[in-house]
């Protein structure tokens, strides 16, 4: 059974940093690209960042480019999202996702709140 468990969220002041982690199990982690999504209250879920199998190619939504960094450790079956220079508009529940063919799997999400 595929399982994704996010951690690392919390309350941070504007300009601060957080590092999210997502541990995967139940599938061959290194065989799949991984993504981070977020959903703010009243808004649709959007993709924040993605990373290829080996980590060689990353993509970001324009609003986080230069501030967020996605990375992965295939030995630890974990994908990370380093978030710097956080803004109030980054407040959302952050989810990691894996798509294996036509099947999507999501974690339970971790809340990130950016507020003074």
N, C-alpha and C positions, 0 to 999 in steps of 0.2 A: 504494500500500500504506500503510495506516494505521500510524503509528509514534508511540509515546508514550515519552518518555525522562525518567525522574525523576532528580533530583540534589539534593544538599544534606543528606543524612542524615549521621549520625555519632554519636559518643559525647559526651554532655553531662551535666553534674551536675544533680541535682534543683534546680529553680528557674531553670534556664537556658533559653535560647531557641535555636531553629533555624528556618531558612526553607527549605522545600522548593520546588523548581521542577519543572514538568513541561512539556516542550516537545513540541508536537504537530506532525505533518506527515502529508501524504497525504490530507488531508480539509480541508474548509472550516471551520476552527476556530471562527469566529465564529457558525456556524450551530447549534452544539450546546452544551447544558449539559455541565458537567464536574464530576467528583466525585473526592474523595480517599477511599480506603479504607485500612484497616490490618488486619494479621493478626499476632497475638501467638502465640508457641509454644503449641501445644495448644488454640488457640481458633479459632473460626470468623472468617472475614473480616467486618469490619463497616464500614459507611459512616461516615466521620468528618465530612465536609462536602461540600456541593454548591453550585453557583453557576449561575445562569441565563445565557442567551446574552450579555446585555449586562452582566451582573454586578449587576443591580438587586436580585436576591433571592438570599439565601444561607440555608442550613440547616445545622444542626450537631447531632451527637449530644449528648445532655445532658452527658456526661462531659467535653466539651471546651468547652462554652459559656463565653464570657468569657475564655478562654485562647488559643484558636486563631482565626485569621482567614483565610478563603479569599478570593482575589482573582484577577483575570485581566487580561491585557494582550492584546487581540485583535490588535493590530498586531504583536506578537512571537510570537503563537500559543503563549502560555505561561499556565499556571495556577499559582498559588502557594499555599502553606500556611504562614502565619506561626504558629509555635508558641511560646508564652510560658509561663512558670511550669510547665515540664515536670515530670512526676512519673514515678517508676519504672514505674507502670502504663501509661504511654504508650509503653513499649518495644514495638516491633513493626516489621514491614516495612510501609512505606507505599507504596501504589500509586495511580496516577491511572487514571481510567476514563472512556471516552466510549461512549455508547450511541447508535448511529445506527439508528433503527428497531428491528429485532430483533437487531441485531448489536452485541455488546459487544467493545470493544478495551481491553486493559490494557497498562500499562508493565511493565518488569521488576522494579520495586520498588526502594526505597532503605531501608536499615536505619537505624532510630533506636534508640539505646540510651541510657537515662537511668539513670545509676548514679554513685554516689560512689566 
